[in-house]
Amino acid sequence: METISGDAFVEAVTTVFVLSTMFSMGLKLSVTQLFGALRDQRLLTKSLVVNLVAVPAVAYLLVRTIPVGPAYATGFLLLAVSPGAPFGPKFAEISDSDIAFASGLMAILSLLSVVTIPISLVVLAPGDVVVDPVAIGRMVLRIQLVPLLAGLALSYMHASLGNRLYPPIQRLSDFSFVGLIVLLVVIYSDSIISLVGTGTLGLSAAAVGVSLALGYAFGGPIQERREVLATTTTARNAAIALFIATAGFSSPDVLSVVLAFSFISVIGAGVLASVCR
């Protein structure tokens, strides 16, 4: 009987986590929230520039200023170019900010990331790291965009069914996330510990600080939306980044950096949301 490797098990649990997370996001999101985020075009434009251009550019400058190994740099850049964290609306709820704007912006960033993630990786990844943009684009499309749109369509056409499905799907997302974290710590604990002294943890903290400042500065005159953009910009989409790291890269160091960076970014966004409240 063939045994399942740790890497394959991590990839399977990651797939369940991402699919359930994106599907539950679609079930929770309303068309009104989506179009509400599109209404203020000036704020939307600044939000997209900060998330899709400024944060990846800052990450690239950081790894150029403080050189780290190619695998570490790839993991760091992978999370930096992955926008649209599903935590965005939750942070808006914690900070008592504009939840509708946070939900709409999260969905728009998730939709655009099908194109922006592979392009950004091709442009920014270290020269000796091979990136297949078509394969990565297909991953993002299959694992993120399809379940998100499926959930959105279901909640729009059959609202009552969507409301019934949301709680169990959200619980599956929560349980798979906890299980994934445990698996990653158990299987890749040595790789995670080895990050100490590599400079990646310092780079992650610096990126989080700059992301918070950029999001807050570009958030416009309305305080509730400034807070939303700051937390949404800081908390990158660890779900899709973890999936790409496990399915698209063979080095465990890529996954370790994504995990450490995402942990620091969620803490930074959570602290800001708590302070704002």
Order of alpha helices (4+ residues) and beta strands (2+ residues): alpha-alpha-alpha-alpha-alpha-alpha-alpha-alpha-alpha-alpha-alpha-alpha-alpha-alpha
